Amino acid sequence: MDEQNLDALIKLATSVRELTEKVGMIGRIQLAVVDKLGENDDRFQAKFMSIVLANDSFREDFTEHVNEDGDDNAKAMMMDLNQIAHDLREDFDEEYTDG
């Protein structure tokens, strides 16, 4: 690998590390805000979780985590949530697409 490519690779790695640190900080700030806002507001908590779990990729990752580390109640809850997401997607597809 020539020096120019090595320098570009080092810059890229540095940028990725810095971006990861910034995203982590934003995540921690968001967690603090959500924790405070949701402290005594069940409706807020439910809405927040529904928005987060509506993201298929995140829900799949979270489901995997729950299946590995969760108790039976958490696993049952995730099964229900995944079924609801599946049903909603099917309903949407039937209503707004050709099939």
C-alpha positions in Angstrom: 0.0 0.0 0.0 1.4 3.3 -1.0 1.7 6.3 1.4 -1.2 8.2 -0.2 -3.6 5.3 0.3 -2.3 4.7 3.8 -2.9 8.4 4.7 -6.4 8.2 3.2 -7.1 5.0 5.2 -5.9 6.6 8.5 -8.0 9.7 7.9 -11.0 7.5 7.2 -10.5 5.5 10.3 -10.1 8.7 12.4 -13.3 10.1 10.9 -15.2 6.9 11.7 -13.9 6.9 15.3 -14.8 10.5 15.8 -18.3 10.0 14.3 -18.9 7.0 16.4 -18.0 9.0 19.5 -20.4 11.8 18.5 -23.2 9.4 17.8 -22.6 7.8 21.2 -22.8 11.1 22.9 -26.0 12.0 21.1 -27.4 8.6 22.2 -26.5 9.2 25.8 -28.1 12.7 25.7 -31.2 11.3 24.1 -31.4 8.6 26.7 -31.2 11.1 29.5 -34.0 13.3 27.9 -36.2 10.3 27.3 -35.6 9.0 30.8 -36.7 12.3 32.3 -39.7 12.9 30.0 -40.9 9.3 30.4 -40.4 9.1 34.1 -44.0 9.7 34.9 -45.7 9.6 31.5 -46.7 6.1 30.4 -48.2 7.5 27.2 -44.9 9.1 26.2 -43.0 5.9 27.0 -45.4 3.8 24.8 -45.2 6.3 21.9 -41.4 6.4 22.1 -41.1 2.7 22.1 -43.5 2.3 19.2 -41.5 4.8 17.1 -38.2 3.0 17.9 -39.6 -0.5 17.4 -41.3 0.5 14.1 -37.8 0.5 12.6 -37.5 -3.1 11.2 -33.7 -3.3 11.5 -33.6 -2.0 15.1 -36.5 -4.2 16.1 -34.7 -7.3 14.6 -31.5 -6.4 16.5 -33.4 -5.8 19.7 -35.3 -9.1 19.3 -32.0 -10.9 18.9 -30.8 -9.3 22.1 -33.9 -10.2 24.0 -33.8 -13.7 22.7 -30.2 -14.1 24.0 -30.5 -12.2 27.3 -34.2 -11.6 28.1 -36.5 -13.4 30.4 -39.6 -15.3 29.2 -41.8 -12.3 29.6 -39.6 -10.1 27.5 -39.3 -12.8 24.8 -43.1 -13.2 24.7 -43.5 -9.4 24.5 -41.1 -9.2 21.5 -42.9 -12.1 19.8 -46.2 -10.1 20.2 -44.6 -6.9 18.9 -43.0 -8.6 15.9 -46.4 -10.2 15.1 -48.1 -6.8 15.3 -45.4 -5.3 13.0 -45.9 -8.1 10.6 -49.7 -7.7 10.6 -49.4 -3.9 10.1 -47.0 -4.3 7.2 -49.4 -6.8 5.6 -52.4 -4.5 6.1 -50.4 -1.6 4.6 -49.2 -3.6 1.6 -52.7 -4.8 0.9 -54.2 -1.3 1.2 -51.5 0.7 -0.6 -49.9 -1.6 -3.1 -51.1 -4.1 -5.7 -50.6 -7.1 -3.4 
